[in-house]
Structure formats: C-alpha cells, structure tokens
Amino acid sequence: MDGSNRRTFLKRAGGMLAATSMNANSYARILGANDRIRLGQLGCGDRGQGHIHMAELATKQIPVEMVAVCDLWNRARERSAAYIKKTFGSQPQAYQYSEQMLARKDIDGVLIATGDFQYAKLCCDVVRAGKDCYVEKPFANVLAEAKEARDAVKASKQIVQMGTQHRTQPYPLAVRDIIRSGKIGSIVHIEQEWNVKEERWRFVEADTGISPEMLQDVNMEWKSWLYGRKSQLREEDTDWKRWLMGKPSRPFDPHVYLEFRLYRDFSSGIFDQWLSHGCDLVHLWTDESYPSSVVANGGTFTWKDGRENPDTVVAALTYPKGFLYTYKTTFGNSYRSFSRIQGRNGTIENYGGEGASLFVTTKEGGRTEYDPWESGPVYTDAPTTGLSPDEAPVVKVSGAAPPTSLGPEDDDVGHLMNWLAAMQSRTQPGANVDHGFSHSIVCIMAAQSYWSGKRLYWDPGREEITDQPISS
C-alpha cells in the first residue's frame, strides 16, 4: 500500500473495531503486505532452534524479525538469543515467563516449541493475548485441553498454524488430488510403517548424552548411566513447578524435563510425535476429520532404559467413510519404512518414512479392465517380483524438488511461509486448528486404548471418547 491508502485502511479497520467492540489487542498491529512481521519464540529447545532457522530462511522472501525468546531454562533461552543475534544481527529480548513476552504489544506472532503437554494451554494464552500462533504437534494430548484451545482460537481473530508441515507440501497434496480424481477408486485401506533403530528421545545431548559403546548393548546399565552422570539442567536454573503446568507434583528430575516424550504423564511418545503426522496425512488424503474407532497395542521390547512409553506400537483405526487405517512403528529395526494407500481400482505406494516424497501409482491390486463376455471385472494378479505390470509411474510435481525416499527436512520454510502469508492476508493457513483438533483426537484415543487395552470409539455429536460403539 502507499501511505495514503494504508492510512485509509487503518482508519477503516479502527472504525470496524469500535463498531464490533472486539478486543483491541487483536488489532494492535494490522499487517500490510510490506510490513515487517515481528515474531517471538516460546520454547528454546532443539525444535525451537528449528523454528528460528525457518524464520531465517523466510527472510529471503518476506520481512521477518525475531524480537523475543522465552524459556524457563536460562541456558536454553540464552542459546536461542545468541543464535538470533548471530543470524539476524539484532539482540532479542529474553524472558523466563510467557506472560512477560506476551504482554508486548509489538509482537505479531509466536512460535511454540515446548513440551507435548504444554502446547494447547500455551496456544490459548497466545491467541488470548491477541497474537497469531505457529504451534507444534501434537496440538493437545488431553481431550478437554484440545477442546478449550480449539474454541479459544475460533473465538479469536488470530491466525493459527499447526506444525504438521506435510499438509502443505507438494507431494502429499498431489496424492490428495489423485485420490480425489477417483483414479484408484474408493479407499479400502491405508497402511503406514515408519521405523528407526535408535533409542529415540533418551540420552539427549542437553541432558547426559550417550556413548557409542552403550548403544551396542541393549541390556545397558541405563540407571548407572542416567543417574551416575550430571545433567546439564540444574533445578535452580529453571522453574520446575511452572514446567509441570498443572501435572501432579513430583520431585525435580532433569531427565523427565528434557526427555519428557518417554514419560506417560507428559507425552504418549510415538503416538504424539509420529502418529500425529501419519493420521494428519490420512485426513488430508481422504477428507476425513475423525476416526470411528481406535485400538492400539505394543510394548517396550528393545530400549529397556526406564522409559514408560513403548518403543514399539501398532494402531488400527476405522473411519466413517468405510476404510481401515493401520499405523506401526518400532525403534528396534529400521527396515524399509513405507506408506500404502489401497483403493478399489489401484494403489499408491510411498517409499520411506515420515515425510518421504517418493510416491508411485499402480493399478496393481485393483481392476484393470471390464470384459462384457465375462461375468464381472477382470482383476490383476499381483506380480511375485519387480514392479507392477504398469511399471508404477512416479508421482511428479512441476516446480517442486525431485521426489526422494527421505523428503524435505523438518525445518520446512514453505510451511512457515504459508503461515506468514496467511498472517498478512488474514486467511486460514494450510494446517489450521481444526486439523490440529482432528489429529489430537487420534493420538489421544490411541494412547488411551494402549494403556486401557480397550477398543475405543469417537462420538462426534458429543465430542467424547467411549468404549461402546456409537449407534447410527
């Protein structure tokens, strides 16, 4: 906008604000196309560093400034502040408590990368402070908190983006369009198996670290290692009670603080971290919002290091449109992760784990032709080796990077740019709060099923989880 048009726009916006009696904090700064977007970072661990890196990459396309960092742990916030100073050339203000940072009127948006159990509550705080929000997944792992956060976002005028970055990437979107076109027919089954061979989330560098020698022994003396070495986190350098954020009181434990994904009170581990991505892709591809039922199983079979959450899980979900979704992960073997979408008329196969962009389409498994002289459709016999009869063409997207079995890095600047553009246009981003609420339902149901041993059902009318089928 030129100066006069921008002033006219702001004057009109102010008039609308007065007429509707809306919260003035929501309109403290109305962004124009050329305004510099001022961001704060809430949570300064490894994922928080990734957010800063994405913001750095975004500056090549849009004016962005990191003006504040916030973390309970002094070492973490000092590290992020130093990183911002080095990359952006300006010193951000550092805060220990979120309300201190959120009181600033000049911050447009906040990126949240804290603990799984903290996201929903902090998202509420951010939008109620009149700021846009980029919040990591899972959006919530307690149903009541998921509802409250969703409702708080919808009651506000804020632009909220979920950190489920695959939803805005070109190859998953291309697969969605293929499915919508009817090319493989109606979906009957989607299967995902994403595996690694590692002690995931244990012995992190910011805590005690790990030696290569220990990793050779699955019967490791984990207690002597974990409790015999000094953690980098000291109780006097943070606020343990505040970090618990309403969870039952317990003695300070730096390992719980820094490796929270292994502990049941704070995370469901694989479900919160990986199933959240997996089911979000299923929802994207099928235009579904919630499962009808979920059942989960698994255990700790490899990394017997005191973790409470399992290192191997499987979940089976049914959906209202009438298909089965199965998800599986093990941390004990990394053999050939994949995703497979089976339709009545064909199949889409993805090679690689979470985020992999190499998809192929094939008629294998579905109808290939219809012979009027036969009693019905003619089906393909599956080959015993090699590619399918149609040579399974690779899905390609014009203008996108070539597909690989690895896919893009977690620091996906495209997903952040999607949010920044939505902030400017005041439109919904590609991964909105409804998508976050949907993946939260799946993760919460899977975790509850795992711990209870029951098949659970979702009641969409009452928005409740029950152990009894919902009558139609």
NUZARO-805996 format. One record per residue (C-alpha): residue in three letters; residue number from 1; x, y, z. Coordinates in steps of 0.25 Angstrom, whole numbers, plus 5000, padded with zeros to 4 digits. Layout:
BEGIN
SITE  residuo  num    px    py    pz
SITE      ALA  NUM     X     Y     Z
...
//
This chain:
BEGIN
SITE  residuo  num    px    py    pz
SITE      MET    1  5000  5000  5000
SITE      ASP    2  5004  5014  4998
SITE      GLY    3  5004  5024  5010
SITE      SER    4  4990  5030  5008
SITE      ASN    5  4984  5016  5004
SITE      ARG    6  4990  5010  5017
SITE      ARG    7  4985  5021  5026
SITE      THR    8  4971  5020  5020
SITE      PHE    9  4971  5005  5022
SITE      LEU   10  4976  5006  5036
SITE      LYS   11  4965  5017  5039
SITE      ARG   12  4954  5007  5034
SITE      ALA   13  4960  4996  5042
SITE      GLY   14  4959  5004  5054
SITE      GLY   15  4945  5008  5051
SITE      MET   16  4941  4993  5050
SITE      LEU   17  4948  4990  5063
SITE      ALA   18  4940  5001  5070
SITE      ALA   19  4927  4996  5063
SITE      THR   20  4929  4982  5067
SITE      SER   21  4935  4984  5081
SITE      MET   22  4946  4974  5078
SITE      ASN   23  4958  4972  5087
SITE      ALA   24  4968  4983  5083
SITE      ASN   25  4980  4974  5086
SITE      SER   26  4976  4966  5073
SITE      TYR   27  4977  4979  5065
SITE      ALA   28  4990  4985  5072
SITE      ARG   29  4997  4983  5059
SITE      ILE   30  4990  4981  5046
SITE      LEU   31  5000  4975  5035
SITE      GLY   32  5001  4981  5021
SITE      ALA   33  5008  4973  5010
SITE      ASN   34  5021  4980  5012
SITE      ASP   35  5021  4981  5028
SITE      ARG   36  5032  4974  5035
SITE      ILE   37  5026  4962  5043
SITE      ARG   38  5031  4962  5057
SITE      LEU   39  5032  4948  5064
SITE      GLY   40  5035  4943  5078
SITE      GLN   41  5040  4929  5081
SITE      LEU   42  5033  4921  5092
SITE      GLY   43  5041  4909  5096
SITE      CYS   44  5056  4909  5092
SITE      GLY   45  5060  4894  5091
SITE      ASP   46  5064  4887  5078
SITE      ARG   47  5051  4889  5071
SITE      GLY   48  5051  4904  5075
SITE      GLN   49  5065  4905  5068
SITE      GLY   50  5058  4899  5056
SITE      HIS   51  5047  4910  5057
SITE      ILE   52  5058  4921  5057
SITE      HIS   53  5065  4914  5045
SITE      MET   54  5052  4914  5037
SITE      ALA   55  5050  4929  5041
SITE      GLU   56  5064  4932  5036
SITE      LEU   57  5061  4925  5022
SITE      ALA   58  5048  4932  5021
SITE      THR   59  5055  4946  5022
SITE      LYS   60  5059  4943  5007
SITE      GLN   61  5045  4945  5003
SITE      ILE   62  5037  4953  5013
SITE      PRO   63  5042  4963  5024
SITE      VAL   64  5043  4955  5037
SITE      GLU   65  5049  4959  5050
SITE      MET   66  5051  4950  5063
SITE      VAL   67  5050  4960  5074
SITE      ALA   68  5048  4952  5087
SITE      VAL   69  5051  4938  5092
SITE      CYS   70  5045  4931  5104
SITE      ASP   71  5048  4919  5112
SITE      LEU   72  5048  4915  5127
SITE      TRP   73  5062  4909  5126
SITE      ASN   74  5073  4920  5125
SITE      ARG   75  5083  4912  5117
SITE      ALA   76  5072  4910  5106
SITE      ARG   77  5068  4924  5105
SITE      GLU   78  5082  4929  5105
SITE      ARG   79  5085  4919  5094
SITE      SER   80  5074  4924  5085
SITE      ALA   81  5076  4939  5088
SITE      ALA   82  5091  4937  5083
SITE      TYR   83  5086  4929  5071
SITE      ILE   84  5077  4940  5067
SITE      LYS   85  5087  4951  5069
SITE      LYS   86  5097  4943  5060
SITE      THR   87  5087  4940  5049
SITE      PHE   88  5078  4953  5049
SITE      GLY   89  5088  4963  5054
SITE      SER   90  5079  4968  5065
SITE      GLN   91  5078  4965  5080
SITE      PRO   92  5065  4959  5084
SITE      GLN   93  5059  4961  5098
SITE      ALA   94  5059  4949  5106
SITE      TYR   95  5048  4945  5116
SITE      GLN   96  5047  4934  5126
SITE      TYR   97  5031  4934  5127
SITE      SER   98  5022  4934  5115
SITE      GLU   99  5013  4945  5121
SITE      GLN  100  5024  4954  5121
SITE      MET  101  5027  4953  5106
SITE      LEU  102  5012  4952  5102
SITE      ALA  103  5010  4966  5109
SITE      ARG  104  5018  4973  5098
SITE      LYS  105  5009  4980  5088
SITE      ASP  106  5019  4980  5077
SITE      ILE  107  5019  4964  5075
SITE      ASP  108  5011  4959  5063
SITE      GLY  109  5013  4944  5064
SITE      VAL  110  5018  4934  5074
SITE      LEU  111  5025  4921  5070
SITE      ILE  112  5022  4910  5081
SITE      ALA  113  5032  4898  5083
SITE      THR  114  5031  4894  5097
SITE      GLY  115  5026  4880  5103
SITE      ASP  116  5015  4872  5097
SITE      PHE  117  5006  4874  5109
SITE      GLN  118  5008  4889  5109
SITE      TYR  119  5004  4893  5094
SITE      ALA  120  4989  4894  5096
SITE      LYS  121  4990  4903  5108
SITE      LEU  122  5001  4912  5103
SITE      CYS  123  4993  4913  5090
SITE      CYS  124  4981  4918  5098
SITE      ASP  125  4990  4929  5104
SITE      VAL  126  4996  4933  5091
SITE      VAL  127  4983  4936  5084
SITE      ARG  128  4976  4942  5096
SITE      ALA  129  4988  4952  5096
SITE      GLY  130  4984  4956  5082
SITE      LYS  131  4996  4949  5075
SITE      ASP  132  4996  4939  5063
SITE      CYS  133  5002  4926  5066
SITE      TYR  134  5010  4915  5060
SITE      VAL  135  5009  4903  5069
SITE      GLU  136  5016  4889  5068
SITE      LYS  137  5009  4876  5069
SITE      PRO  138  5002  4869  5075
SITE      PHE  139  4992  4881  5077
SITE      ALA  140  4988  4874  5090
SITE      ASN  141  4989  4861  5097
SITE      VAL  142  4977  4863  5107
SITE      LEU  143  4963  4864  5101
SITE      ALA  144  4958  4875  5110
SITE      GLU  145  4970  4884  5106
SITE      ALA  146  4968  4881  5092
SITE      LYS  147  4954  4886  5092
SITE      GLU  148  4958  4898  5100
SITE      ALA  149  4969  4902  5091
SITE      ARG  150  4961  4900  5078
SITE      ASP  151  4950  4908  5084
SITE      ALA  152  4959  4919  5088
SITE      VAL  153  4965  4920  5074
SITE      LYS  154  4952  4920  5068
SITE      ALA  155  4947  4931  5077
SITE      SER  156  4959  4940  5074
SITE      LYS  157  4963  4946  5061
SITE      GLN  158  4977  4940  5061
SITE      ILE  159  4983  4932  5050
SITE      VAL  160  4988  4919  5056
SITE      GLN  161  4997  4909  5048
SITE      MET  162  4999  4894  5053
SITE      GLY  163  5013  4889  5052
SITE      THR  164  5009  4877  5043
SITE      GLN  165  5017  4882  5031
SITE      HIS  166  5014  4871  5022
SITE      ARG  167  5000  4876  5020
SITE      THR  168  5005  4888  5011
SITE      GLN  169  5016  4880  5004
SITE      PRO  170  5014  4878  4989
SITE      TYR  171  5015  4863  4988
SITE      PRO  172  5005  4860  4999
SITE      LEU  173  4996  4870  4993
SITE      ALA  174  4998  4863  4979
SITE      VAL  175  4994  4850  4985
SITE      ARG  176  4981  4856  4991
SITE      ASP  177  4977  4861  4977
SITE      ILE  178  4980  4847  4971
SITE      ILE  179  4971  4841  4981
SITE      ARG  180  4960  4852  4979
SITE      SER  181  4961  4849  4964
SITE      GLY  182  4956  4835  4966
SITE      LYS  183  4968  4829  4959
SITE      ILE  184  4970  4818  4970
SITE      GLY  185  4955  4817  4973
SITE      SER  186  4949  4818  4987
SITE      ILE  187  4959  4815  4999
SITE      VAL  188  4959  4802  5006
SITE      HIS  189  4972  4802  5014
SITE      ILE  190  4983  4812  5017
SITE      GLU  191  4996  4806  5024
SITE      GLN  192  5008  4813  5029
SITE      GLU  193  5020  4807  5035
SITE      TRP  194  5031  4817  5040
SITE      ASN  195  5043  4810  5047
SITE      VAL  196  5056  4814  5052
SITE      LYS  197  5067  4807  5060
SITE      GLU  198  5071  4816  5071
SITE      GLU  199  5068  4819  5086
SITE      ARG  200  5059  4831  5082
SITE      TRP  201  5057  4843  5092
SITE      ARG  202  5067  4836  5102
SITE      PHE  203  5081  4841  5106
SITE      VAL  204  5079  4854  5099
SITE      GLU  205  5091  4863  5098
SITE      ALA  206  5085  4874  5106
SITE      ASP  207  5083  4864  5118
SITE      THR  208  5094  4854  5120
SITE      GLY  209  5098  4850  5106
SITE      ILE  210  5101  4835  5102
SITE      SER  211  5114  4828  5097
SITE      PRO  212  5114  4819  5085
SITE      GLU  213  5119  4807  5094
SITE      MET  214  5106  4808  5102
SITE      LEU  215  5098  4807  5089
SITE      GLN  216  5104  4793  5086
SITE      ASP  217  5097  4787  5098
SITE      VAL  218  5082  4786  5098
SITE      ASN  219  5083  4782  5112
SITE      MET  220  5090  4795  5116
SITE      GLU  221  5092  4799  5130
SITE      TRP  222  5084  4811  5128
SITE      LYS  223  5081  4814  5142
SITE      SER  224  5096  4816  5145
SITE      TRP  225  5098  4824  5133
SITE      LEU  226  5086  4833  5134
SITE      TYR  227  5087  4835  5149
SITE      GLY  228  5102  4834  5150
SITE      ARG  229  5105  4846  5141
SITE      LYS  230  5102  4860  5143
SITE      SER  231  5091  4866  5135
SITE      GLN  232  5093  4880  5129
SITE      LEU  233  5080  4884  5135
SITE      ARG  234  5080  4889  5149
SITE      GLU  235  5068  4892  5157
SITE      GLU  236  5072  4906  5161
SITE      ASP  237  5073  4909  5146
SITE      THR  238  5058  4907  5143
SITE      ASP  239  5045  4907  5149
SITE      TRP  240  5041  4892  5151
SITE      LYS  241  5027  4895  5157
SITE      ARG  242  5023  4904  5146
SITE      TRP  243  5029  4894  5136
SITE      LEU  244  5019  4883  5141
SITE      MET  245  5008  4893  5137
SITE      GLY  246  4997  4886  5145
SITE      LYS  247  5002  4872  5145
SITE      PRO  248  5003  4864  5158
SITE      SER  249  5015  4869  5167
SITE      ARG  250  5027  4861  5167
SITE      PRO  251  5042  4863  5171
SITE      PHE  252  5050  4870  5161
SITE      ASP  253  5056  4861  5151
SITE      PRO  254  5064  4867  5139
SITE      HIS  255  5062  4854  5131
SITE      VAL  256  5047  4855  5131
SITE      TYR  257  5049  4870  5128
SITE      LEU  258  5058  4868  5116
SITE      GLU  259  5053  4854  5111
SITE      PHE  260  5038  4856  5114
SITE      ARG  261  5034  4849  5102
SITE      LEU  262  5037  4836  5109
SITE      TYR  263  5028  4838  5121
SITE      ARG  264  5013  4836  5121
SITE      ASP  265  5009  4848  5129
SITE      PHE  266  5015  4857  5119
SITE      SER  267  5014  4850  5105
SITE      SER  268  5010  4838  5098
SITE      GLY  269  5023  4837  5091
SITE      ILE  270  5021  4830  5077
SITE      PHE  271  5006  4834  5077
SITE      ASP  272  5008  4848  5080
SITE      GLN  273  5020  4850  5071
SITE      TRP  274  5019  4841  5059
SITE      LEU  275  5004  4837  5058
SITE      SER  276  5000  4851  5059
SITE      HIS  277  5007  4853  5045
SITE      GLY  278  5002  4840  5040
SITE      CYS  279  4988  4842  5043
SITE      ASP  280  4988  4856  5038
SITE      LEU  281  4993  4851  5025
SITE      VAL  282  4981  4841  5025
SITE      HIS  283  4972  4852  5028
SITE      LEU  284  4978  4861  5017
SITE      TRP  285  4977  4849  5006
SITE      THR  286  4963  4845  5010
SITE      ASP  287  4956  4858  5014
SITE      GLU  288  4953  4851  5028
SITE      SER  289  4953  4858  5041
SITE      TYR  290  4952  4847  5052
SITE      PRO  291  4952  4832  5053
SITE      SER  292  4940  4824  5057
SITE      SER  293  4949  4814  5066
SITE      VAL  294  4963  4812  5070
SITE      VAL  295  4970  4800  5076
SITE      ALA  296  4985  4800  5080
SITE      ASN  297  4996  4791  5085
SITE      GLY  298  5011  4790  5087
SITE      GLY  299  5021  4790  5097
SITE      THR  300  5036  4793  5101
SITE      PHE  301  5043  4782  5094
SITE      THR  302  5057  4788  5091
SITE      TRP  303  5061  4800  5099
SITE      LYS  304  5059  4796  5114
SITE      ASP  305  5064  4809  5119
SITE      GLY  306  5053  4813  5129
SITE      ARG  307  5044  4819  5119
SITE      GLU  308  5029  4818  5121
SITE      ASN  309  5024  4820  5107
SITE      PRO  310  5026  4808  5098
SITE      ASP  311  5037  4807  5087
SITE      THR  312  5028  4798  5078
SITE      VAL  313  5013  4801  5075
SITE      VAL  314  5002  4798  5065
SITE      ALA  315  4989  4804  5064
SITE      ALA  316  4977  4801  5055
SITE      LEU  317  4966  4811  5052
SITE      THR  318  4953  4811  5045
SITE      TYR  319  4947  4823  5038
SITE      PRO  320  4933  4827  5035
SITE      LYS  321  4935  4826  5020
SITE      GLY  322  4938  4812  5022
SITE      PHE  323  4953  4809  5021
SITE      LEU  324  4963  4803  5031
SITE      TYR  325  4976  4811  5035
SITE      THR  326  4987  4804  5041
SITE      TYR  327  5000  4810  5047
SITE      LYS  328  5012  4803  5052
SITE      THR  329  5026  4808  5058
SITE      THR  330  5037  4800  5064
SITE      PHE  331  5050  4806  5070
SITE      GLY  332  5057  4793  5069
SITE      ASN  333  5058  4791  5054
SITE      SER  334  5059  4801  5042
SITE      TYR  335  5055  4792  5031
SITE      ARG  336  5048  4799  5019
SITE      SER  337  5038  4809  5024
SITE      PHE  338  5026  4812  5015
SITE      SER  339  5012  4817  5013
SITE      ARG  340  5002  4810  5005
SITE      ILE  341  4988  4815  5000
SITE      GLN  342  4979  4804  4995
SITE      GLY  343  4967  4807  4986
SITE      ARG  344  4957  4798  4979
SITE      ASN  345  4964  4802  4966
SITE      GLY  346  4978  4803  4969
SITE      THR  347  4989  4806  4979
SITE      ILE  348  4998  4818  4983
SITE      GLU  349  5011  4814  4990
SITE      ASN  350  5021  4823  4997
SITE      TYR  351  5035  4819  4999
SITE      GLY  352  5042  4824  5012
SITE      GLY  353  5038  4828  5026
SITE      GLU  354  5030  4841  5031
SITE      GLY  355  5031  4852  5021
SITE      ALA  356  5037  4844  5009
SITE      SER  357  5032  4849  4996
SITE      LEU  358  5034  4837  4987
SITE      PHE  359  5021  4833  4983
SITE      VAL  360  5017  4823  4971
SITE      THR  361  5003  4820  4966
SITE      THR  362  4999  4806  4960
SITE      LYS  363  4987  4798  4956
SITE      GLU  364  4992  4786  4964
SITE      GLY  365  4982  4781  4974
SITE      GLY  366  4970  4787  4967
SITE      ARG  367  4962  4786  4954
SITE      THR  368  4969  4787  4941
SITE      GLU  369  4958  4785  4930
SITE      TYR  370  4944  4780  4929
SITE      ASP  371  4941  4769  4919
SITE      PRO  372  4926  4769  4915
SITE      TRP  373  4927  4754  4912
SITE      GLU  374  4932  4751  4926
SITE      SER  375  4923  4750  4938
SITE      GLY  376  4929  4762  4944
SITE      PRO  377  4942  4771  4945
SITE      VAL  378  4956  4765  4942
SITE      TYR  379  4966  4767  4953
SITE      THR  380  4981  4768  4952
SITE      ASP  381  4989  4756  4958
SITE      ALA  382  5000  4762  4967
SITE      PRO  383  5014  4760  4962
SITE      THR  384  5023  4752  4970
SITE      THR  385  5035  4761  4968
SITE      GLY  386  5039  4774  4962
SITE      LEU  387  5029  4786  4958
SITE      SER  388  5015  4785  4955
SITE      PRO  389  5010  4782  4941
SITE      ASP  390  5008  4797  4938
SITE      GLU  391  5022  4800  4943
SITE      ALA  392  5017  4808  4955
SITE      PRO  393  5019  4823  4950
SITE      VAL  394  5025  4832  4960
SITE      VAL  395  5017  4844  4964
SITE      LYS  396  5024  4857  4960
SITE      VAL  397  5020  4871  4963
SITE      SER  398  5024  4882  4954
SITE      GLY  399  5033  4893  4961
SITE      ALA  400  5036  4884  4973
SITE      ALA  401  5049  4877  4977
SITE      PRO  402  5050  4863  4971
SITE      PRO  403  5044  4853  4980
SITE      THR  404  5052  4844  4989
SITE      SER  405  5050  4834  5000
SITE      LEU  406  5055  4844  5010
SITE      GLY  407  5047  4856  5007
SITE      PRO  408  5049  4870  5012
SITE      GLU  409  5056  4874  5025
SITE      ASP  410  5047  4877  5037
SITE      ASP  411  5051  4892  5036
SITE      ASP  412  5041  4894  5025
SITE      VAL  413  5041  4908  5021
SITE      GLY  414  5030  4906  5012
SITE      HIS  415  5020  4903  5023
SITE      LEU  416  5025  4915  5031
SITE      MET  417  5023  4923  5019
SITE      ASN  418  5009  4918  5018
SITE      TRP  419  5006  4923  5032
SITE      LEU  420  5013  4937  5029
SITE      ALA  421  5005  4939  5017
SITE      ALA  422  4992  4935  5024
SITE      MET  423  4996  4946  5035
SITE      GLN  424  4997  4956  5024
SITE      SER  425  4984  4953  5017
SITE      ARG  426  4977  4949  5030
SITE      THR  427  4972  4936  5023
SITE      GLN  428  4973  4922  5029
SITE      PRO  429  4987  4915  5027
SITE      GLY  430  4988  4901  5021
SITE      ALA  431  4989  4894  5035
SITE      ASN  432  4978  4900  5043
SITE      VAL  433  4973  4898  5057
SITE      ASP  434  4962  4888  5052
SITE      HIS  435  4973  4880  5046
SITE      GLY  436  4980  4880  5059
SITE      PHE  437  4968  4876  5067
SITE      SER  438  4966  4864  5058
SITE      HIS  439  4980  4859  5059
SITE      SER  440  4979  4861  5074
SITE      ILE  441  4966  4852  5075
SITE      VAL  442  4974  4841  5068
SITE      CYS  443  4986  4842  5077
SITE      ILE  444  4978  4843  5090
SITE      MET  445  4969  4831  5086
SITE      ALA  446  4982  4822  5082
SITE      ALA  447  4989  4825  5095
SITE      GLN  448  4976  4823  5104
SITE      SER  449  4974  4810  5096
SITE      TYR  450  4988  4805  5098
SITE      TRP  451  4988  4807  5113
SITE      SER  452  4974  4802  5115
SITE      GLY  453  4975  4790  5106
SITE      LYS  454  4961  4794  5100
SITE      ARG  455  4955  4798  5086
SITE      LEU  456  4950  4812  5087
SITE      TYR  457  4940  4820  5079
SITE      TRP  458  4938  4834  5076
SITE      ASP  459  4925  4841  5078
SITE      PRO  460  4925  4853  5068
SITE      GLY  461  4912  4859  5073
SITE      ARG  462  4916  4859  5088
SITE      GLU  463  4931  4860  5085
SITE      GLU  464  4934  4849  5095
SITE      ILE  465  4942  4836  5095
SITE      THR  466  4935  4824  5099
SITE      ASP  467  4937  4809  5100
SITE      GLN  468  4924  4806  5094
SITE      PRO  469  4920  4806  5079
SITE      ILE  470  4913  4819  5074
SITE      SER  471  4899  4815  5069
SITE      SER  472  4896  4821  5056
//
